[in-house]
């Protein structure tokens, strides 16, 4: 699940960017609920990307 690792690093970078550029409104922008939703979305997206090759849905030469 390399995709999950990369997307999690992107989410951390986005979180830190918001914390640095908007320190006063950061708590309202990045609430616990939003952070949990972001993490869940990343894992779902990673699963959707990685699932087809795992079950054999690959491009097959004709």
N, C-alpha and C positions, 0 to 999 in steps of 0.2 A: 504494500500500500504506500508506495513512494509518493503517489499523488496526495495522499492525506498529509504527509509530512511537509510537502511543498506548500500546500494550501494553508496549513496551520502556521507556517512561517510567514506567509503573506498576511494572514489575519493578525498575527502578533505585530507585524510592521504597521498595519493599518491602525491598530489599537494605540501603539506608541505615537504614531503621527498625530492622531486626534488628541492624545493626552498632551503633547507638546504644543500644538497649534491652538488648542482651545481648552486651556487648563480650567477656566472658570465653569464652562458648561460641560466638561467631560463627564462628571457623574450622571448627568441627565441624558447625555448622548449614549454612553456605554453602560447601561444598567446591567444587572445580573441576568435578567431575563433575555436581554438582547445578546449578551455574550453566550449564554447557553444556546440560544437559537442559531447564532453564527457557527458555533462548534458543531451542532447537530447538522446544520446545512452542509458544512464542509465534509463531514463523514458520509452523509447521504450522497453528495456529489461524487466523492471518491469511490464509493461503492458502485454507483451507476457507471462510472468510467471504467472501473476494473472488472466488473462482473462479466461482460460479454466474452473477453478472452479466456476467462476461467472456465466457462461452460462450453467452449469450443466454437463460439461464433467468431470466426476469423475470416479474413478474405481468402478465398480459395481460388487457386488458378483454374481457369476453365479449360 
